[in-house]
């Protein structure tokens, strides 16, 4: 199965819709070094992959992983500051994901 379509925002950051552990080898092969989850595990009743599972799979591949859950429509200044710090401390390039990729994209744009 091909990797999910990424929205490349610049050389160091791309946003993605929800990923699964099976996507991580392709993410690594595409040259990414870090992954940020911006989707709360409890969203949609937790029907998507739990971030702990993805973090464990990412680390086995040598990818860094961060969890900054954001409720849709509720991005605030604290979230943006946290995101900026996380991105600054992770090896680039980074892929951020949430349900559709919109929260990750918005966080990145607002953190610039």
C-alpha positions as CSV (number, residue, x, y, z in Angstrom):
1,X,0.0,0.0,0.0
2,X,1.5,3.4,-1.0
3,X,2.3,6.0,1.6
4,X,-0.5,8.5,2.4
5,X,-0.4,11.7,0.4
6,X,1.7,14.3,2.2
7,X,1.3,18.1,2.1
8,X,4.9,19.4,1.9
9,X,5.0,22.8,3.6
10,X,8.8,23.3,3.2
11,X,12.0,21.2,3.1
12,X,11.7,20.4,6.8
13,X,8.0,19.7,7.4
14,X,5.1,17.8,5.8
15,X,1.6,17.2,7.0
16,X,-0.2,13.9,6.6
17,X,-3.6,12.4,7.3
18,X,-3.8,9.6,9.9
19,X,-0.9,7.1,9.5
20,X,-0.6,3.5,10.6
21,X,2.4,1.5,11.7
22,X,2.6,0.1,8.2
23,X,3.2,3.6,6.8
24,X,6.3,4.2,8.9
25,X,8.8,2.3,6.8
26,X,7.7,4.4,3.8
27,X,8.0,7.6,5.8
28,X,11.5,6.6,6.8
29,X,12.4,5.6,3.2
30,X,11.1,9.0,2.0
31,X,13.8,10.6,4.2
32,X,11.8,11.7,7.2
33,X,13.6,11.6,10.6
34,X,10.7,12.5,12.9
35,X,7.0,12.1,13.4
36,X,4.6,14.2,15.4
37,X,1.1,13.0,16.3
38,X,-1.4,15.8,16.7
39,X,-4.4,13.6,17.1
40,X,-5.8,12.7,20.5
41,X,-5.9,8.9,21.0
42,X,-9.5,9.2,22.2
43,X,-10.7,11.0,19.1
44,X,-13.5,9.2,17.2
45,X,-13.7,6.7,20.0
46,X,-10.1,5.6,19.4
47,X,-10.8,3.8,16.2
48,X,-7.4,4.8,14.8
49,X,-3.9,3.6,15.8
50,X,-2.9,4.6,19.4
51,X,0.1,6.9,19.4
52,X,2.0,4.6,21.8
53,X,1.8,1.8,19.1
54,X,3.1,4.2,16.5
55,X,5.8,5.6,18.7
56,X,7.1,2.1,19.5
57,X,7.1,1.2,15.7
58,X,8.7,4.5,14.8
59,X,11.5,4.1,17.3
60,X,12.3,0.6,16.1
61,X,12.9,2.2,12.7
62,X,15.1,4.9,14.2
63,X,12.5,7.7,13.8
64,X,12.0,10.2,16.6
65,X,8.3,10.6,17.7
66,X,6.4,13.3,19.6
67,X,2.8,13.4,20.8
68,X,1.0,16.8,21.0
69,X,-2.7,16.0,20.9
70,X,-4.9,18.9,19.6
71,X,-8.7,18.9,19.7
72,X,-10.1,20.0,16.3
73,X,-10.8,23.7,16.2
74,X,-9.0,24.4,19.5
75,X,-5.5,25.4,18.6
76,X,-4.2,28.0,21.0
77,X,-1.0,30.0,21.7
78,X,0.2,27.3,24.2
79,X,-0.2,24.6,21.5
80,X,1.7,26.6,19.0
81,X,4.5,27.3,21.4
82,X,4.7,23.6,22.3
83,X,4.7,22.6,18.7
84,X,7.4,25.1,17.9
85,X,9.6,23.7,20.7
86,X,9.0,20.1,19.6
87,X,9.9,20.8,16.0
88,X,13.0,22.7,17.0
89,X,14.2,19.7,19.1
90,X,13.4,16.9,16.6
91,X,15.7,16.0,13.7
92,X,14.3,17.3,10.4
93,X,12.6,16.6,8.1
94,X,9.5,15.9,10.1
95,X,6.0,14.6,9.2
96,X,3.1,15.7,11.4
97,X,-0.2,13.9,11.3
98,X,-3.8,14.1,12.5
99,X,-7.1,12.8,11.1
100,X,-6.8,14.8,7.8
101,X,-3.5,16.6,8.3
102,X,-5.2,20.0,8.8
103,X,-4.3,20.5,12.5
104,X,-0.6,19.6,11.8
105,X,-0.5,22.0,8.8
106,X,-2.1,24.8,10.8
107,X,0.2,24.3,13.8
108,X,3.2,24.5,11.5
109,X,2.0,27.5,9.6
110,X,1.1,29.4,12.9
111,X,4.5,28.4,14.4
112,X,6.4,30.1,11.6
